[in-house]
Amino acid sequence: MKILIGKPNGPAVAVGQAGAAGRVSLKRLKNILTILISSTTVIVCSLRVYAQTFFPFQFTFGVDGAQTSEDVAISLQLLILLTVLSLAPSIVIMTTSFVRTVIVLSFVRNAIGTQQMPPGQVIISLALFLTFFTMTPVLNHLNDNALQPYMREEITIETALGEASDTMKDFMLRQFSESDQKPLELFVSLARIPVPVRPEELPMTVVIPAFLVNELTRAFQIGFFIYIPFLIIDMVVASTLMSMGMMMLPPVMISLPFKILLFISVGGWNLVAETVIRSFNIG
């Protein structure tokens, strides 16, 4: 804002100049909008001609009637494939080592007390790659006995899915220790399956929830042992501060550097990764 002193006609001149500048800006804006609208119209009108001239293909979506039984089979296979891909995140979470791994890593972060360090995305990414590392033998078995024979058209898709289901069921059942199969017994009783029954004969609707409950139990057991050394450090620091009369100073501020130093000095991340990987029975 410009302030004029000692000139009676100053404000009028200033207002007149501002109005003229506003009219010029408005006129320029109208010209720009006119050019943009004209250019868009030309581009839209010539888009079809341009596509036909320079691109040898086009994308279309439609539903046509099946002419042969082979067309029906291919359509059903495509539908099954799309369904599996849409459920892939849930399948990864429910039937692999991801649940135990991500919970243990979260326990480590909470035990140290670093709030959001490392960030959640880093925790999930590390858990995902540790899951891939752990599941490599299982994935190789799936590739050799289900995917590759199906790609070579040696087996049908039903046989391939059955082989994949048996492989994943075998991995999940191996995670139950011989002395503790309470989650499996619980869901067998809830499903009212006659006993005795072989674990290999159990349906996936029983094995998957029992496997998830077992994974949560094992992850919390590992988390308990992770918390103990950091809890001892917190207790020592709190007792020291209380004995010195520093009751207004939060013990977390003092104990956090010591917990980080302890975790780094013993190679904490290496120990955590090794513990998580060795806790699985891959076979």
LINURKA-V175597 format. One record per pair of residues at least 12 apart in sequence whose C-alpha atoms are under 8 Angstrom apart, sorted by sequence separation. I is the first residue (numbers start at 1). J is the second residue. If there is no record, write none. Layout:
# LINURKA-V175597
i={I I}
j={J J}
This chain:
# LINURKA-V175597
i={146 147 238 146 237 145 146 191 106 146 234 237 105 145 146 188 234 237 187 102 142 234 102 105 142 184 187 233 184 187 186 102 142 233 101 141 173 184 233 183 184 183 98 101 138 230 98 101 138 170 183 169 183 98 98 138 97 173 96 169 172 176 172 175 97 97 169 173 176 96 172 95 96 95 77 175 175 174 174 174 171 171 95 99 103 94 100 104 108 111 95 99 100 103 104 107 111 95 99 103 94 100 101 104 108 112 100 104 107 108 111 107 111 114 113 130 134 112 138 137 134 112 130 135 112 134 105 104 101 100 97}
j={159 160 251 160 251 160 161 206 123 163 251 254 123 163 164 206 252 255 206 123 163 255 124 127 164 206 209 255 207 210 210 127 167 258 127 167 199 210 259 210 211 211 127 130 167 259 128 131 168 200 213 200 214 130 131 171 131 207 131 204 207 211 208 211 134 135 207 211 214 135 211 168 172 172 157 280 281 281 282 283 281 282 208 212 216 208 215 219 223 226 211 215 216 219 220 223 227 212 216 220 212 218 219 222 226 230 219 223 226 227 230 227 231 256 256 273 277 256 282 282 280 259 277 282 260 282 272 276 276 276 280}
